[in-house]
Amino acid sequence: LRPLAAEPRRGEVLAAVREKKIVLHRCVGVERRPDGEDRVLTRGDACRNPDPPWRRDEIIVQVAAVRRAAPVLLPDFLWNRFSRLLAAWRRR
């Protein structure tokens, strides 16, 4: 995990919190709003539809990589496993 860049870019994996749940989804864009409060658009790799837009303060960090015993695997390969692990850790 690493701090979120100034503005999320398309394709980056983001961790966000809504209703006390952590979600790991890929950024698909940023919605520019007239009021200046831009929203981050995300979608899970296995999902057809995007999530409701996220406020910037709901985004926690960017997921850089997942480290296992030996190799470092990029998030593309571990979406479901990593999100379940993170959710289990959160429930502890």
Secondary structure, DSSP 8 states (H G I E B T S, - for coil): -B---SS--TT-EEEEEETTEEEEEEEEEEE--TTS--EEEEE-TT-SS----EEGGGEEEEE--EE-SS-EE-GGG-HHHHHHHHHHHHH-
